[in-house]
């Protein structure tokens, strides 16, 4: 099955199509949005159309710092995290699966 990114029309707000696009995943999306907005996280999601990706993306931030990006796909959503070299070292102290840390380190090495 080929993944198909959704929300590509700049003239159509994501809120109008999101439930249909995400389908069964919409409930998980709605719950995630509620959890992120609640204390102690208080993250702020902002949908914006980006010409470089030709799609609507949701920037999720804490104060002025981007925490992650959310993209909508046919039937599901993806969350992407980007870490700068300065903050990457702190990942090792988080309760994250070793495989994820190894993949991250490998990606960092191939990017440099």
Secondary structure, DSSP 8 states (H G I E B T S, - for coil): ----B----TTS-HHHHHHHHHGGGHHHHHHHHHHHHSTTT--EEEEEEETTTTEEEEEEEETTEEEEEEEEETTEEEEE----HHHHGGGGGS---HHHHHHHHHHHHHH-
